[in-house]
Each structure stands twice: as C-alpha cells, then as structure tokens.
Amino acid sequence: MEKVFVAQRVATKLFATENAVDTAMMEAAELIADMLKARKDIGLSAVVGDRASAKLVEALAALGQARSAMVEMHNELNDVKLRIGIRTKLAGIEDKSQDAVRGQATELREVS
C-alpha cells in the first residue's frame, strides 16, 4: 500500500481523535454551567455539590492536558510525514465545513 494512503488513514484517525477531545471539553464546560445554573434555580447553597464541581473542574483540566498532548503529537506526526517523503497535505473533514454537510470524502492535495 502506498505511504500516502497509510498516512491519510492515520491522519483521519488523528483528526477524529482531536475532534473527540474538543467535543469532550465542550460537553464538560456545558455541564459545569448547567450544574451551577441548576443549583441557583433550585436555590441551593454554594456548598451543595461543591465536591462534584471540583471533580468536574479536575476532569476538564485533564482534558486540557490531553488536548495539548494531541496538538504536540500532531506536530510530531507532521515531522514524521515529511521525513518519510510525503509532501501531500493530509486533510480531514471538519463538521463546521460545508463539505461535511454535503458528505464529501476526505481529500488529498499536493503542496508545493
């Protein structure tokens, strides 16, 4: 199998993993907001659920560290790609793009 197709397979998984970490961070942040609003809506003291909130903040911090590690790993893999002679830009689909909405496949583009 050609190196570029193997690299594209790895890149697709990398982009999916990065997206999953970002999604988990967004969900955790929304959960914090919802927990605080729920406590206020019910009229509970600030001490109610404090330990749970603190644990969620710890989890969010861990997700932040995971995201930083993914970014560093992405950069390392980019260096590997160049060392093995792949000059093609490996692209993935992002949910925010119109291409994803239309269901277009991942593409390979030549980089000069």
SEPA-258667 format. One line per 10 residues: number of its first residue (from 1); their letters; for each residue x, y, z of N, C-alpha, C. Coordinates in steps of 0.1 Angstrom, whole numbers, plus 5000, padded with zeros to 4 digits. Example, Ala and Ser with C-alpha at 12.3 -4.5 7.8 and 13.67 -1.06 7.14 Angstrom:
<nodes>
1 = AS = 5132/4943/5078/5123/4955/5078/5132/4967/5078 | 5128/4978/5071/5137/4989/5071/5129/5000/5079
</nodes>
This chain:
<nodes>
1 = MEKVFVAQRV = 5009/4988/5000/5000/5000/5000/5009/5012/5000 | 5005/5023/4993/5013/5035/4992/5013/5042/5005 | 5025/5048/5008/5027/5055/5020/5016/5066/5022 | 5013/5073/5012/5004/5085/5013/4990/5080/5018 | 4986/5068/5014/4972/5063/5018/4973/5058/5032 | 4984/5052/5036/4986/5048/5050/4986/5061/5059 | 4993/5071/5055/4994/5083/5063/4981/5090/5063 | 4973/5089/5053/4960/5096/5053/4950/5088/5063 | 4952/5075/5063/4944/5067/5073/4947/5072/5087 | 4960/5073/5090/4964/5078/5103/4959/5092/5106
11 = ATKLFATENA = 4961/5101/5096/4956/5115/5097/4941/5116/5100 | 4933/5107/5093/4919/5107/5095/4916/5104/5110 | 4923/5094/5115/4921/5090/5129/4925/5101/5139 | 4936/5107/5135/4941/5119/5143/4931/5130/5144 | 4926/5134/5132/4916/5145/5132/4903/5141/5140 | 4899/5128/5139/4887/5124/5147/4890/5124/5162 | 4902/5120/5166/4906/5120/5180/4906/5134/5185 | 4913/5143/5178/4913/5157/5182/4899/5163/5183 | 4890/5160/5174/4876/5164/5175/4869/5158/5187 | 4872/5146/5190/4866/5140/5202/4870/5146/5215
21 = VDTAMMEAAE = 4883/5150/5216/4888/5157/5228/4881/5170/5229 | 4881/5178/5218/4874/5191/5218/4859/5190/5222 | 4853/5180/5216/4839/5178/5220/4837/5175/5235 | 4846/5166/5240/4845/5163/5254/4847/5175/5263 | 4856/5184/5259/4859/5196/5266/4846/5205/5266 | 4840/5206/5254/4828/5215/5253/4817/5209/5262 | 4815/5196/5262/4805/5190/5270/4807/5192/5285 | 4820/5190/5289/4823/5193/5303/4821/5207/5307 | 4824/5216/5298/4822/5230/5301/4807/5234/5302 | 4799/5228/5293/4785/5230/5294/4779/5223/5306
31 = LIADMLKARK = 4784/5212/5311/4780/5205/5323/4782/5214/5335 | 4794/5220/5336/4797/5229/5347/4787/5241/5347 | 4784/5247/5336/4774/5258/5335/4761/5253/5339 | 4757/5241/5335/4743/5236/5338/4742/5233/5353 | 4753/5227/5359/4753/5224/5373/4751/5237/5381 | 4759/5247/5378/4758/5260/5385/4744/5266/5384 | 4739/5266/5372/4726/5271/5369/4715/5263/5377 | 4716/5250/5377/4706/5241/5384/4707/5244/5399 | 4719/5246/5405/4720/5249/5419/4713/5262/5422 | 4715/5272/5413/4709/5285/5415/4694/5285/5413
41 = DIGLSAVVGD = 4689/5277/5403/4675/5276/5400/4667/5270/5411 | 4673/5260/5418/4667/5253/5429/4669/5261/5442 | 4678/5270/5442/4681/5278/5454/4689/5271/5465 | 4698/5263/5460/4707/5256/5470/4719/5264/5473 | 4725/5261/5485/4737/5267/5490/4748/5264/5480 | 4758/5273/5480/4770/5270/5472/4778/5258/5476 | 4776/5254/5488/4784/5242/5493/4778/5229/5488 | 4765/5229/5483/4759/5217/5478/4765/5214/5464 | 4770/5202/5463/4776/5198/5450/4790/5204/5448 | 4796/5210/5458/4809/5216/5456/4820/5206/5453
51 = RASAKLVEAL = 4820/5194/5459/4830/5184/5456/4828/5179/5442 | 4815/5177/5438/4813/5172/5424/4818/5183/5414 | 4815/5195/5417/4820/5206/5408/4835/5206/5407 | 4842/5204/5418/4856/5204/5419/4862/5192/5411 | 4855/5181/5412/4860/5169/5404/4858/5172/5389 | 4847/5178/5385/4845/5181/5371/4855/5191/5366 | 4859/5201/5374/4870/5210/5370/4883/5202/5368 | 4886/5193/5377/4898/5184/5375/4897/5177/5362 | 4885/5171/5359/4884/5164/5346/4886/5173/5334 | 4881/5185/5335/4882/5195/5324/4897/5198/5323
61 = AALGQARSAM = 4904/5200/5334/4919/5203/5333/4926/5191/5327 | 4922/5179/5330/4928/5167/5324/4926/5167/5309 | 4914/5171/5305/4910/5171/5291/4919/5182/5284 | 4921/5193/5291/4930/5203/5285/4944/5198/5283 | 4949/5190/5292/4962/5184/5291/4962/5174/5279 | 4952/5167/5278/4950/5157/5267/4950/5165/5254 | 4943/5176/5253/4943/5184/5241/4957/5189/5237 | 4964/5194/5247/4978/5199/5244/4987/5187/5239 | 4985/5175/5245/4993/5164/5241/4990/5160/5227 | 4977/5161/5223/4973/5158/5209/4979/5168/5199
71 = VEMHNELNDV = 4979/5180/5203/4985/5190/5194/5000/5188/5192 | 5007/5184/5203/5021/5181/5202/5023/5168/5194 | 5015/5158/5196/5016/5146/5188/5013/5149/5173 | 5003/5158/5170/5000/5162/5156/5013/5167/5150 | 5020/5177/5157/5032/5183/5152/5043/5172/5149 | 5044/5163/5159/5054/5152/5157/5051/5144/5145 | 5038/5140/5143/5035/5132/5131/5037/5140/5118 | 5035/5153/5118/5038/5161/5106/5052/5160/5103 | 5061/5160/5113/5076/5159/5110/5079/5145/5105 | 5072/5135/5110/5074/5121/5105/5070/5120/5090
81 = KLRIGIRTKL = 5059/5126/5087/5053/5126/5074/5064/5132/5064 | 5070/5143/5068/5080/5149/5059/5092/5140/5058 | 5096/5134/5070/5108/5126/5069/5107/5114/5061 | 5095/5108/5059/5093/5097/5051/5090/5100/5037 | 5090/5113/5034/5089/5118/5020/5075/5121/5015 | 5066/5123/5024/5052/5126/5020/5051/5141/5020 | 5048/5147/5008/5047/5162/5007/5033/5166/5005 | 5024/5156/5005/5010/5159/5003/5003/5163/5016 | 4995/5174/5015/4987/5178/5027/4976/5168/5029 | 4976/5163/5041/4966/5153/5045/4955/5161/5052
91 = AGIEDKSQDA = 4943/5159/5046/4932/5167/5051/4920/5158/5056 | 4913/5163/5066/4902/5156/5071/4889/5165/5069 | 4878/5159/5072/4866/5166/5072/4863/5172/5086 | 4859/5185/5086/4855/5191/5099/4840/5193/5098 | 4834/5191/5109/4819/5192/5109/4814/5206/5105 | 4822/5216/5108/4818/5230/5105/4818/5234/5091 | 4824/5226/5082/4826/5229/5068/4813/5225/5060 | 4811/5232/5049/4800/5228/5040/4803/5215/5034 | 4816/5211/5032/4819/5198/5026/4813/5186/5034 | 4814/5188/5048/4809/5177/5056/4794/5176/5055
101 = VRGQATELRE = 4788/5188/5054/4773/5187/5053/4769/5180/5040 | 4777/5182/5029/4774/5176/5016/4778/5161/5016 | 4786/5157/5026/4791/5143/5027/4803/5140/5018 | 4811/5150/5015/4822/5147/5006/4833/5140/5014 | 4841/5132/5007/4851/5124/5013/4863/5132/5016 | 4872/5126/5024/4885/5132/5027/4893/5134/5015 | 4900/5144/5013/4908/5147/5001/4923/5148/5004 | 4930/5145/4993/4945/5147/4993/4948/5158/4983 | 4956/5168/4988/4960/5179/4979/4976/5179/4979 | 4981/5182/4967/4995/5184/4966/5000/5198/4971
111 = VS = 5010/5198/4979/5015/5210/4984/5028/5214/4977 | 5030/5226/4973/5042/5230/4966/5053/5234/4975
</nodes>
